[in-house]
């Protein structure tokens, strides 16, 4: 995965950052690339993406010049940082794909989790195991309340299919299970089983840049 992203860096860094790099070169300074800061609870999820971007920038610096990654002043929800990307206040962000995002933003089409984001493992309260074991169809899912992160692309899919959803910050999703605010948290299998491999990703996660 890392090799694919690094080899693709030469293709996507040039058109995305060309003007910014030229301006920085004239000023004799490295180009600043702004990204959304992580909350302490989310750092483990997003740090690998940032590490890959940093290495790609380092490997392409002989051709395009140096770059410096700069976090936003504060952490944001996914909805907020994608909006900031659209407004031009951020230069890069990470998220799953959708038709709307493909239209409004520019994706770097390398699945960052090799597609594991779209394969979910349901985390449930141990006390509800017997109730959930009998769920076999959509009607059964509609009797559950699903916990999802704020602004996650899945939320609209669940609600469109009549499934109850409670949104909260990522760090609260586990507490919601304990307190009964949700019965099921479909977590990305990449977080639960990092060594899984799969076929084509059903919901790929791209690195995104603004079309501005």
C-alpha positions as CSV (number, residue, x, y, z in Angstrom):
1,X,0.0,0.0,0.0
2,X,2.7,2.5,1.0
3,X,4.7,1.8,-2.2
4,X,1.6,2.4,-4.4
5,X,0.9,5.7,-2.7
6,X,4.5,6.8,-2.9
7,X,4.8,5.9,-6.5
8,X,1.6,7.8,-7.3
9,X,2.8,10.9,-5.5
10,X,4.8,12.0,-8.5
11,X,1.6,12.0,-10.6
12,X,-0.8,13.8,-8.2
13,X,1.5,16.2,-6.4
14,X,2.4,18.1,-9.5
15,X,-1.0,19.4,-10.7
16,X,-2.4,19.8,-7.2
17,X,0.3,21.9,-5.7
18,X,2.1,23.5,-8.7
19,X,1.0,27.1,-8.2
20,X,1.5,26.9,-4.5
21,X,5.0,25.5,-4.9
22,X,5.9,28.2,-7.4
23,X,4.8,30.9,-5.0
24,X,6.8,29.3,-2.2
25,X,9.9,28.9,-4.4
26,X,9.8,32.6,-5.3
27,X,9.6,33.4,-1.6
28,X,12.4,31.0,-0.8
29,X,10.2,29.1,1.7
30,X,8.7,25.6,1.8
31,X,5.1,25.3,0.8
32,X,2.7,24.8,3.6
33,X,0.2,22.0,3.2
34,X,-2.7,22.4,5.7
35,X,-4.5,19.3,7.1
36,X,-7.1,18.8,9.8
37,X,-5.6,18.3,13.2
38,X,-6.5,15.0,15.0
39,X,-8.2,14.7,18.4
40,X,-6.2,12.5,20.8
41,X,-8.8,9.8,20.3
42,X,-8.6,9.9,16.5
43,X,-4.8,10.1,16.2
44,X,-4.3,6.4,15.9
45,X,-6.8,6.2,13.0
46,X,-5.4,9.0,10.9
47,X,-1.7,9.1,11.7
48,X,-0.8,6.4,9.1
49,X,-2.3,8.6,6.4
50,X,-0.3,11.6,7.5
51,X,2.9,9.5,7.7
52,X,2.4,8.3,4.1
53,X,1.8,11.9,2.8
54,X,4.8,13.1,4.7
55,X,7.0,10.4,3.1
56,X,5.6,11.2,-0.4
57,X,6.4,14.8,0.0
58,X,10.0,14.0,1.2
59,X,10.6,11.7,-1.8
60,X,9.3,14.3,-4.3
61,X,11.1,17.3,-2.7
62,X,14.2,17.0,-5.1
63,X,11.9,17.7,-8.0
64,X,9.2,20.0,-6.5
65,X,11.0,21.5,-3.5
66,X,10.4,21.2,0.2
67,X,7.0,21.1,1.8
68,X,5.8,21.5,5.4
69,X,2.7,19.9,6.8
70,X,0.7,22.2,9.1
71,X,-2.2,21.0,11.2
72,X,-5.3,23.2,11.7
73,X,-5.5,25.2,15.0
74,X,-8.0,22.7,16.4
75,X,-9.4,19.3,15.7
76,X,-12.7,19.1,13.7
77,X,-15.4,16.6,12.9
78,X,-15.4,15.1,9.4
79,X,-18.2,17.3,8.3
80,X,-16.4,20.4,9.4
81,X,-13.0,19.6,7.9
82,X,-14.5,18.6,4.5
83,X,-16.3,22.0,4.5
84,X,-13.0,23.7,5.4
85,X,-11.4,21.9,2.5
86,X,-14.1,23.1,0.1
87,X,-13.6,26.7,1.4
88,X,-9.9,26.5,0.7
89,X,-8.9,26.7,4.4
90,X,-7.3,23.2,4.2
91,X,-5.3,21.6,1.4
92,X,-5.8,17.9,2.1
93,X,-8.1,15.7,4.1
94,X,-9.0,12.0,4.4
95,X,-12.5,10.5,4.1
96,X,-14.6,7.8,2.4
97,X,-16.0,8.5,-1.0
98,X,-19.5,9.5,-2.2
99,X,-20.9,10.8,-5.5
100,X,-21.2,14.3,-3.9
101,X,-17.6,14.3,-2.7
102,X,-16.4,13.1,-6.1
103,X,-18.2,16.0,-7.7
104,X,-17.0,18.7,-5.3
105,X,-13.5,17.6,-4.4
106,X,-10.5,16.0,-6.1
107,X,-9.8,12.4,-4.9
108,X,-6.4,10.7,-5.0
109,X,-7.6,7.3,-6.1
110,X,-5.5,5.0,-4.0
111,X,-7.6,3.2,-1.3
112,X,-5.8,4.1,1.9
113,X,-7.0,1.1,3.9
114,X,-7.0,-1.3,0.9
115,X,-10.8,-1.3,1.1
116,X,-11.1,-2.4,4.6
117,X,-13.0,0.7,5.6
118,X,-16.1,-0.7,3.8
119,X,-16.0,-4.0,5.6
120,X,-17.6,-3.6,9.0
121,X,-17.5,-5.6,12.3
122,X,-20.4,-4.9,14.6
123,X,-19.3,-4.1,18.1
124,X,-22.2,-4.8,20.5
125,X,-22.8,-4.9,24.3
126,X,-22.1,-8.4,25.6
127,X,-25.5,-8.5,27.3
128,X,-27.3,-8.1,23.9
129,X,-25.5,-10.9,22.1
130,X,-28.5,-13.2,22.2
131,X,-30.8,-10.5,20.8
132,X,-28.5,-9.6,17.9
133,X,-27.6,-13.2,17.0
134,X,-31.0,-13.6,15.5
135,X,-30.8,-10.6,13.1
136,X,-30.8,-11.9,9.5
137,X,-32.4,-9.2,7.4
138,X,-33.1,-5.5,7.0
139,X,-36.2,-5.8,9.2
140,X,-34.0,-7.1,12.0
141,X,-31.5,-4.2,11.5
142,X,-34.3,-1.7,11.7
143,X,-35.0,-2.8,15.3
144,X,-31.5,-1.8,16.3
145,X,-30.0,1.6,17.0
146,X,-26.7,2.0,15.3
147,X,-24.0,4.3,16.5
148,X,-22.0,6.3,13.9
149,X,-19.5,9.2,13.9
150,X,-20.5,12.8,13.2
151,X,-20.8,13.4,9.5
152,X,-19.8,9.8,8.5
153,X,-21.0,8.9,5.0
154,X,-22.7,5.8,6.3
155,X,-25.2,7.7,8.2
156,X,-27.2,8.7,5.2
157,X,-27.2,5.1,3.9
158,X,-28.5,3.7,7.2
159,X,-31.3,6.3,7.4
160,X,-32.3,5.9,3.8
161,X,-32.9,2.2,4.6
162,X,-34.9,3.0,7.7
163,X,-32.2,2.1,10.2
164,X,-32.1,4.2,13.4
165,X,-28.8,6.0,13.8
166,X,-27.3,8.0,16.7
167,X,-24.3,10.2,15.7
168,X,-21.5,11.1,18.1
169,X,-17.8,11.9,18.2
170,X,-15.7,8.8,17.7
171,X,-14.5,8.7,21.3
172,X,-18.1,8.5,22.5
173,X,-19.2,5.7,20.3
174,X,-17.9,3.0,22.7
175,X,-19.4,4.7,25.7
176,X,-22.7,4.8,23.9
177,X,-22.7,1.0,23.8
178,X,-22.0,0.8,27.5
179,X,-24.8,3.2,28.3
180,X,-27.4,1.7,25.9
181,X,-27.6,4.8,23.7
182,X,-26.8,2.5,20.8
183,X,-27.0,-1.3,20.4
184,X,-24.5,-1.7,17.5
185,X,-21.4,0.1,16.4
186,X,-20.3,-1.1,12.9
187,X,-16.6,-0.4,13.1
188,X,-14.2,-0.6,10.1
189,X,-12.6,-4.0,10.1
190,X,-9.3,-2.3,9.5
191,X,-9.5,-1.0,13.1
192,X,-10.4,-4.4,14.4
193,X,-8.4,-6.7,12.2
194,X,-5.5,-4.7,10.7
195,X,-4.1,-7.7,8.9
196,X,-7.2,-8.6,6.9
197,X,-7.0,-8.5,3.1
198,X,-10.0,-8.2,0.8
199,X,-11.0,-7.8,-2.8
200,X,-12.2,-4.5,-4.4
201,X,-13.2,-2.0,-1.7
202,X,-17.0,-1.4,-1.4
203,X,-16.4,2.0,0.2
204,X,-12.8,3.2,-0.6
205,X,-11.3,5.9,1.5
206,X,-9.4,8.5,-0.5
207,X,-7.1,11.3,0.2
208,X,-9.0,14.5,-0.9
209,X,-7.9,17.9,-2.1
210,X,-9.9,20.9,-3.1
211,X,-10.8,21.6,-6.7
212,X,-10.1,25.3,-6.1
